[in-house]
Amino acid sequence: MRYIAILILLLASCAAPKKCCSQIKKAFKFSTFYVAANGGTSLSDEDIYSVDGSTLVYDTIFTPYDYSLTMGIRRIKRFGYEGSTPFKDGTETSFSDAASVGRSPFEYLFEVDYKRQEGIEYFDQTHFLRYVKDNWLAKAEYIKDGFADIEYFESSQRVRVGKGKLSFNLGAVQRLAEPYGYDPLEEWSFDNNRIHYTCLAIEEGYSVDVYESEYKNPNGDVVATSSEVWNQVVMPGILKDFVEEKRKELDNQWQHSVVVGFDFYHYKKNFWLHSWGNLMPYHYDNGNEFSYHNFNDGEQWYDYSGGLIFGYKLNKNLGCFVEGKYNKYWNKEWYDFKCGINYVIF
């Protein structure tokens, strides 16, 4: 039904075909659609040794090769310090995409990335729409990063002051995400923070026979024949599955916040500096059971993000650069950075 409604809206918008086609062409002008596959060797094989009685036992851990399948479309005007490439292969990372202000009034990125990294598969997504005018800006984005274990939708509407190198903005942010801060294991914890894990496993369908040293899964299969294997090998997997299952059972939570930010951009061929920052000092408490306020003792907290891109060519031969971005939402951190020195020999 939802797709039918979208189709009806599209057809209605095409009541004036020439005007509609002109608008669509304008929206996609200078955009790039790309599909790419990348791969490479992952972790090398690792031999694991153990002793069973008087017998030496060893096994080999194989990690399959890494790969990524990427598809996306982007329309983002390059900043002066960004070079161009003949093809987009889906591995490009531009820290400037995270900035609040771009170089064109309307920019967007829609990208999905199915990949395997160090034997673990992820389905990552990065989507955003950004519209910037002299006195205001709006941005909506959806981020899913499996490696950083973060997923959220965010939209913001801000008043903008300044349109030269430096501008400030103030407005509101709406975020939709799982209830970060919720700990499913809290109800199974003692006062000393130890977990009553055996009772949890039995509640999940496992059976434990300590006298016979026999531990079975819900299907009746023996998964351990000693307490050491049960505690060190089986239980970590049970706890991990339990936490993931409980987290998936809960609905995503809305978080409404006040945001204040800045954006600075200066570029010359031998020196450039681009930086931005966002601070959310106040968050509305809607009284929900799984609101982050409850996990923060009812107190306010600071969520923030920012980025820095710096480059300086001291002369024709020598130059240095520093680039990076940092996020901290709901006490979860994820970041990327790179820095270095280049010396060109003529």
Buried (B, 14 or more C-beta within 10 A) or exposed (E): EEEEEEEEEEEEEBEEEEEBEEEEEEEEEEBEEBEBEBEEEBBEEEEEEEEEEEEEEEEEEEBEEBBBBBBBEBBBEEBEBBEEEEEBEBEBEBBBBBBBBBBEEEBBBBBBBBBBBEEEEBEBBBBBBBBBEEEBBBBBBBBBBBEBEBBBBBBBBBEBBBEEEEBBBEBBBBBBBBBBBBEBBEEBEEEEEEBEBBEBBEEBEBEBEEEEBBBBBEEEEEBBEEEEBBBEEBBEEBBEEBBEEBBEEEEBBBBBBBBBBBBBBEBEEEBBBBBBBBBBEBBBBEEBEBBBBBBBEEEEBEBBBBBBBBBBBEEEEEBBBBBBBBBBBBEBEBEBEEEEEEEEEE
